[in-house]
Amino acid sequence: MSPARRRRRPHGASGPQGPAAAAAPAARPIPLPEWKWRTFPVFFAFALGGFLGLYMGLWASLNDTAFLLASVTWAVLLGAGFSRLSTRWIVSRRWARAQRRKS
């Protein structure tokens, strides 16, 4: 069942918040901060990524096991990065709330 279909309520049902909450306009997404590309962390990530890519390419060319290990390692790290980006995007759209940090 699609999310839009799941959210529909029978005509006239107001839910626990009352009829005023059902008539409220949809919230707009929270804008993400502007990204500054010309900063040291961006340069360092680019330089480190290039070096590691070259080094892993040389190491992985040795045999098939090394290639498999290098591929799995970088796939996991890439997945973690995509997870972070998609989580920020979902929170910015207010589809989910950010959790409070436990201190």
C-alpha positions in Angstrom: 0.0 0.0 0.0 1.4 3.4 -0.9 2.1 6.0 1.8 -0.4 8.5 0.4 -3.1 5.8 0.4 -2.3 4.8 4.0 -2.7 8.4 5.3 -6.2 8.8 3.9 -9.0 8.7 6.5 -12.7 8.2 6.0 -14.6 11.3 5.1 -15.4 13.3 8.2 -12.8 11.6 10.5 -10.7 14.1 12.3 -8.3 12.0 14.3 -6.9 12.7 17.8 -5.9 16.4 17.1 -9.3 17.5 16.0 -10.6 19.1 12.8 -8.3 22.1 13.0 -5.2 19.9 12.6 -6.6 18.2 9.5 -7.2 21.6 7.9 -3.6 22.9 8.6 -1.4 23.5 5.5 1.5 21.1 4.8 4.8 22.2 6.3 7.5 23.3 3.9 10.9 21.5 3.9 13.7 22.9 6.1 16.4 24.3 3.8 19.8 22.7 4.2 22.8 25.0 5.0 24.7 26.3 2.0 27.7 24.1 1.3 31.1 25.8 1.1 33.2 23.8 -1.5 36.4 25.7 -1.1 37.3 24.6 2.4 40.1 22.5 3.8 37.9 19.5 4.7 36.6 19.2 1.1 40.1 19.5 -0.3 41.4 16.9 2.2 38.6 14.5 1.5 39.3 14.8 -2.3 43.1 14.3 -1.9 42.7 11.4 0.6 40.1 9.8 -1.7 42.3 10.1 -4.7 45.3 8.6 -2.8 43.3 5.7 -1.4 41.8 5.0 -4.7 45.2 4.8 -6.4 46.6 2.7 -3.6 43.7 0.3 -3.5 43.7 0.0 -7.2 47.4 -1.1 -7.1 46.7 -3.4 -4.2 43.6 -4.9 -5.8 45.4 -5.7 -9.0 47.5 -8.2 -7.1 44.9 -10.9 -7.0 41.1 -11.6 -6.9 40.8 -11.8 -3.1 42.4 -8.4 -2.7 40.1 -6.9 -5.3 37.0 -8.5 -3.5 38.1 -7.2 -0.1 38.8 -3.7 -1.5 35.5 -3.6 -3.3 33.5 -4.7 -0.3 35.3 -2.2 2.0 34.6 0.8 -0.3 31.1 -0.3 -1.0 30.3 -0.3 2.7 31.8 3.2 3.1 29.9 4.5 0.1 26.7 3.0 1.5 27.3 4.8 4.8 27.8 8.1 3.0 24.6 7.6 1.0 22.8 6.7 4.2 23.9 10.0 5.8 22.8 12.0 2.8 19.4 10.3 2.4 18.8 10.7 6.2 19.5 14.4 6.0 17.2 14.7 3.0 14.4 12.9 4.7 14.7 15.0 7.9 14.8 18.2 5.8 11.5 17.2 4.1 10.0 16.6 7.6 9.1 13.0 6.7 10.8 12.0 10.0 12.0 13.9 13.0 15.6 14.2 14.0 16.3 12.3 17.2 17.7 14.1 20.2 21.3 13.3 21.1 21.7 11.4 24.4 24.2 13.1 26.6 
